[in-house]
Amino acid sequence: MASIEKLAPELDRLVSPDAEIEQLGSGYGSDNGPGEGPLWWKEGGYLLFSDVGNSKRYKWAPGDAAPAVFRDPTDNANGLTRDPQGRLLACEHGTRRVTRLESDGSTTTVANRYHGRRLNRPNDVVVKSDGSIYFTDPAILGVESELDFNGVYRVSADLDTIHCLIRDFALPNGLCFSPDEKTLYINDSRRRHIRAFDLDPSTGLLFLHTERVFCQMSGDAPGAPDGMKCDMEGNVYCTGPGGLWIISPEGKHLGTILTGAATNLNWGGDDWKTLYYTTRATMGRIQMNTTGVPVPRGQV
């Protein structure tokens, strides 16, 4: 069975037509949450990822027979990233907060309330090169919420201020910056599209008048917009119907890596040309021809 669905000739430059999907682990997730949040740790040459439902973090390195439990419990952590200092940030469903793991092993709360009200359930997080932190906070059906909206937030690098950037998403989920950090992409799992916003370079807030639907991600195959990343050329990679959608900087759907219903993805490997992904129950990878945006930004 083919691993790649090609929709435009430009795709061949980004991924070989005969590239193969390699499943590296399985058996993750539960009714309370899937496999999620892959994050490459270049200094150690390994991948971390979340098992949200079972409140575990797994670690896998090339040569390992299978991923091994790295942390248990994790307060049902979902999305993971790193800041410019290399510290780990996590969106915790269990505590309904965003946390940062310090170098001494202590945990700092980045955000857990907005105007005194508890956040819904932080889901995914990215960090700008200036250290400011952006995250999505969708409400979860069946869970009581103190907020009457599903917000997307920015926390200043010093953690002193939190701004709600926008609050009209049905279910904000994945988010990522363009390589030049001039654009913030945010997807909406319920409306099945990606929206794009220009950023104010002086404040890091959104120029709301620049809002546009970047890509509509409808389809009959299982899967919805969730995890999302960019490569260094500005192409957007997002989970969607059938697998991992590859979208040009102009919003054109170039093709799909046919993983089945995926939950998240991230770049890794020594050259940042390996695309790792999670589904509800599995973790895998595929080799690409293009280079992803490193995490932390600027790392080579």
C-alpha positions in Angstrom: 0.0 0.0 0.0 1.3 3.5 -0.9 2.4 5.7 1.9 2.0 9.0 0.0 -1.1 10.4 -1.7 0.3 13.0 -4.2 -2.0 15.8 -5.2 0.5 18.2 -6.8 3.9 17.8 -8.4 5.5 20.1 -5.9 5.2 17.3 -3.3 8.1 15.3 -4.8 10.6 17.9 -3.6 9.4 17.6 0.0 9.0 13.8 0.3 10.0 10.9 -2.0 7.1 9.1 -3.7 8.4 5.8 -2.3 9.1 7.0 1.2 7.8 4.5 3.7 6.1 5.0 7.0 7.8 3.1 9.9 5.8 2.3 13.0 8.0 2.4 16.0 5.6 1.7 18.9 1.9 0.8 19.6 -0.5 0.3 22.5 -0.8 3.8 23.7 -3.9 5.9 24.6 -7.2 5.1 26.2 -10.8 6.4 26.2 -9.4 9.3 28.2 -6.8 10.4 25.7 -4.6 9.3 22.8 -0.9 9.2 22.0 0.2 12.8 21.5 2.9 15.5 21.7 6.0 14.0 20.0 9.2 16.1 20.7 12.7 15.4 19.6 15.4 16.1 22.2 18.5 16.6 19.9 21.1 16.8 22.6 20.2 13.3 23.7 19.2 12.0 20.3 15.8 10.7 21.5 12.1 11.4 21.1 9.6 12.0 23.9 5.9 11.7 23.4 2.7 11.6 25.6 0.2 8.9 26.4 -2.5 11.3 27.5 -5.1 8.8 28.7 -2.6 6.7 30.7 -0.7 9.8 32.1 2.7 8.6 30.9 5.6 10.0 28.9 7.5 7.7 26.7 11.1 7.9 25.4 12.5 6.3 22.2 15.9 6.5 20.6 17.1 5.0 17.3 18.2 1.5 18.0 15.6 0.9 20.8 13.4 -2.1 20.2 10.4 -0.1 21.5 9.6 3.1 23.4 10.0 2.9 27.2 8.2 4.8 30.0 10.1 7.9 30.8 7.8 9.5 33.3 4.7 8.2 35.2 2.5 10.0 36.0 2.4 13.2 33.9 -0.9 14.7 35.0 -2.2 13.6 31.6 0.1 15.8 29.7 -0.7 16.4 26.0 1.3 18.8 23.8 5.0 19.3 24.6 7.6 21.8 23.5 10.8 23.5 24.6 11.7 27.1 25.3 14.9 28.9 24.1 16.7 27.7 27.3 15.8 24.1 26.4 13.3 23.7 29.3 10.3 21.3 28.7 6.8 22.8 28.6 3.7 20.7 28.8 -0.1 21.1 28.5 -1.5 19.1 31.4 -5.1 17.9 31.1 -5.2 16.6 34.7 -4.3 19.9 36.3 -5.7 22.1 33.6 -2.5 24.2 33.3 0.7 24.7 31.3 3.9 23.9 33.1 7.6 24.3 32.7 10.2 21.8 34.0 13.2 23.7 35.4 16.8 22.5 35.3 16.7 21.6 39.0 13.7 19.3 38.4 11.1 21.7 39.9 7.9 22.6 38.1 6.8 26.1 37.4 3.2 26.9 36.5 3.2 29.0 33.3 -0.6 29.4 33.2 -3.6 27.9 35.0 -6.1 30.8 35.2 -7.4 33.7 33.2 -9.0 36.6 35.1 -9.2 34.4 38.1 -11.0 31.5 36.4 -9.5 28.1 35.8 -8.5 27.3 32.2 -10.5 24.7 30.3 -7.9 22.1 29.4 -4.7 23.4 27.7 -4.0 21.3 24.7 -1.0 22.4 22.6 1.8 24.8 23.1 4.5 26.6 21.1 7.3 29.1 22.1 8.4 32.0 20.1 12.2 32.8 19.8 11.7 35.7 22.3 10.5 33.2 24.9 6.8 34.1 24.8 4.5 31.1 25.1 1.4 30.5 23.1 -1.2 27.8 23.8 -4.7 26.6 22.9 -7.3 25.9 25.6 -10.4 24.1 24.3 -13.2 23.0 26.5 -13.9 19.3 26.7 -17.4 17.9 26.4 -18.7 16.7 29.8 -16.1 18.7 31.8 -17.4 21.7 33.7 -15.7 24.9 32.6 -15.3 28.2 34.4 -14.8 30.0 31.1 -17.5 30.5 28.5 -15.2 30.5 25.5 -12.4 28.4 24.0 -9.3 30.6 24.0 -5.9 30.9 22.5 -3.4 32.6 24.8 0.0 34.3 24.9 2.1 34.3 28.1 5.0 36.7 28.3 8.5 35.3 28.6 8.8 36.5 32.2 5.4 34.9 32.9 4.1 38.2 34.3 1.2 38.7 31.8 -1.3 36.5 30.0 -3.4 37.7 27.0 -6.3 36.0 25.4 -5.5 36.4 21.7 -8.8 35.2 20.3 -11.9 33.4 21.7 -14.2 32.6 18.8 -12.8 29.1 17.9 -15.1 26.1 18.2 -12.3 23.8 19.2 -8.8 25.4 19.0 -6.2 22.7 18.8 -2.8 22.8 17.1 -0.8 25.9 16.5 2.6 26.8 14.9 4.6 29.8 13.7 5.8 30.3 10.2 9.6 30.1 10.0 10.0 33.9 10.1 7.5 34.1 13.1 5.5 36.7 11.2 2.4 34.4 11.0 0.6 32.2 13.6 -1.4 29.3 12.3 -4.2 27.9 14.5 -6.4 25.0 13.6 -10.0 24.3 14.6 -10.7 20.6 14.9 -14.5 21.1 14.9 -14.7 23.4 11.9 -11.9 21.4 10.1 -9.8 24.3 9.0 -6.6 26.2 9.7 -6.7 30.0 10.3 -3.7 32.3 9.8 -3.0 35.6 11.6 -0.2 38.1 11.2 1.6 39.0 14.4 2.4 42.4 15.8 6.2 42.3 16.1 6.2 44.8 18.9 3.7 43.0 21.2 3.4 39.5 19.9 -0.4 39.8 19.8 -2.5 39.1 16.7 -3.4 41.6 14.0 -7.0 40.4 14.0 -7.9 42.2 10.8 -5.5 39.9 9.0 -7.4 36.7 9.9 -8.0 34.3 7.0 -8.9 30.7 6.5 -5.6 29.3 5.3 -6.8 25.8 4.4 -10.1 23.9 4.7 -9.5 20.3 5.7 -12.6 18.4 4.9 -12.7 14.8 3.8 -14.3 11.4 4.4 -11.3 9.6 5.8 -10.8 9.5 9.6 -8.8 12.3 11.1 -9.1 16.0 11.9 -6.9 19.1 12.3 -4.9 18.6 15.5 -1.1 18.7 15.7 0.6 21.1 13.3 4.2 22.2 12.3 6.1 24.1 9.6 9.2 23.3 7.6 11.9 25.8 7.0 10.4 26.7 3.6 7.1 27.6 5.2 5.1 24.6 4.2 2.5 23.5 6.8 2.2 20.0 8.0 -1.1 19.2 9.8 -3.0 16.1 10.9 -6.2 15.7 8.9 -8.5 13.3 7.1 -6.3 10.3 6.1 -3.1 11.3 7.8 -0.6 14.1 7.7 -1.5 16.9 5.2 1.3 18.8 3.5 0.2 22.3 2.6 2.1 25.0 0.7 2.6 28.5 2.1 -0.2 29.6 -0.2 -2.6 27.1 1.4 -2.6 24.5 -1.4 -3.0 20.9 -0.3 0.0 19.2 -2.0 -0.6 15.7 -0.7 -1.1 13.4 2.4 1.2 11.0 4.3 -1.2 8.2 4.8 -0.8 7.3 8.5 -4.5 7.0 9.2 -6.1 9.3 11.8 -3.1 11.0 13.4 -3.0 13.2 16.5 0.2 15.1 16.3 3.6 15.4 14.6 7.0 17.0 15.0 10.4 17.2 13.3 13.5 15.4 14.6 16.6 13.5 13.7 20.2 14.9 13.5 19.3 17.0 10.5 15.7 17.7 11.4 14.5 15.8 8.3 12.6 13.0 10.1 8.9 13.6 10.6 7.6 11.8 13.7 3.9 11.3 14.3 1.4 9.9 16.8 -2.0 8.3 16.3 -4.4 7.4 19.0 -2.5 4.2 19.7 0.8 4.3 17.8 4.0 6.3 17.1 6.0 6.3 13.9 8.2 8.3 11.5 8.9 9.0 7.9 12.0 10.4 6.3 11.5 13.7 4.4 13.5 15.6 1.9 12.9 19.0 3.6 14.1 20.4 6.9 11.7 21.1 9.7 11.8 24.1 12.0 13.9 23.0 15.0 12.7 22.9 18.6 14.0 25.0 20.3 14.1 27.5 17.5 17.6 28.1 16.1 18.9 24.8 17.2 20.9 23.1 14.4 
